[in-house]
Protein backbone atom coordinates (compact mmCIF):
# COMPACT_ATOMS: atom_id res chain seq x y z
CA UNK A 1 0.00 0.00 0.00
CA UNK A 2 1.11 3.53 -0.73
CA UNK A 3 0.10 6.44 1.52
CA UNK A 4 0.23 9.98 0.19
CA UNK A 5 -0.25 12.75 2.74
CA UNK A 6 -1.07 16.35 1.84
CA UNK A 7 -1.95 19.35 3.94
CA UNK A 8 -4.16 22.20 2.89
CA UNK A 9 -4.45 24.69 5.73
CA UNK A 10 -6.15 22.75 8.55
CA UNK A 11 -7.13 19.79 6.33
CA UNK A 12 -5.20 16.53 6.34
CA UNK A 13 -5.69 14.59 3.11
CA UNK A 14 -4.59 10.96 3.12
CA UNK A 15 -4.71 9.16 -0.24
CA UNK A 16 -4.46 5.38 -0.15
CA UNK A 17 -3.34 3.15 -3.01
CA UNK A 18 -3.29 -0.65 -3.04
CA UNK A 19 -4.45 -2.97 -0.28
CA UNK A 20 -5.35 -1.91 3.25
CA UNK A 21 -5.17 -5.10 5.26
CA UNK A 22 -3.77 -6.57 8.46
CA UNK A 23 -0.20 -6.04 7.25
CA UNK A 24 -0.58 -2.41 6.13
CA UNK A 25 -3.13 -1.11 8.67
CA UNK A 26 -0.48 -0.30 11.34
CA UNK A 27 1.43 1.80 8.81
CA UNK A 28 -1.69 3.84 8.05
CA UNK A 29 -2.50 4.21 11.73
CA UNK A 30 1.01 5.54 12.44
CA UNK A 31 0.84 7.96 9.51
CA UNK A 32 -2.50 9.34 10.69
CA UNK A 33 -1.38 9.61 14.32
CA UNK A 34 1.79 11.48 13.34
CA UNK A 35 -0.08 14.06 11.24
CA UNK A 36 -3.52 14.50 12.78
CA UNK A 37 -2.72 16.67 15.81
CA UNK A 38 -3.34 20.14 14.35
CA UNK A 39 -5.92 19.15 11.73
CA UNK A 40 -9.54 20.26 11.83
CA UNK A 41 -10.61 18.03 8.97
CA UNK A 42 -9.43 14.59 7.85
CA UNK A 43 -10.09 13.42 4.31
CA UNK A 44 -9.38 9.79 3.46
CA UNK A 45 -9.17 9.35 -0.30
CA UNK A 46 -9.87 5.64 -0.80
CA UNK A 47 -10.55 5.61 -4.53
CA UNK A 48 -7.14 4.01 -5.14
CA UNK A 49 -7.78 1.12 -2.75
CA UNK A 50 -8.15 -2.34 -4.27
CA UNK A 51 -9.13 -3.97 -0.97
CA UNK A 52 -9.85 -3.07 2.63
CA UNK A 53 -10.02 -5.61 5.45
CA UNK A 54 -11.63 -5.32 8.88
CA UNK A 55 -8.24 -4.24 10.26
CA UNK A 56 -8.23 -1.36 7.79
CA UNK A 57 -11.78 -0.40 8.70
CA UNK A 58 -10.77 -0.34 12.36
CA UNK A 59 -8.05 2.23 11.57
CA UNK A 60 -10.58 4.37 9.68
CA UNK A 61 -13.06 4.23 12.59
CA UNK A 62 -10.35 5.09 15.12
CA UNK A 63 -9.34 8.09 13.02
CA UNK A 64 -12.97 9.25 12.99
CA UNK A 65 -13.16 8.97 16.77
CA UNK A 66 -9.97 11.02 17.17
CA UNK A 67 -11.33 13.73 14.90
CA UNK A 68 -14.58 13.89 16.89
CA UNK A 69 -12.60 14.37 20.12
CA UNK A 70 -10.62 17.29 18.72
Secondary structure, DSSP 8 states (H G I E B T S, - for coil): -EEEEEEETTEEEEEEEEEESTTTHHHHHHHHHHH-TT-SEEEEEEEEEEEE-HHHHHHHHHHHHHHHH-
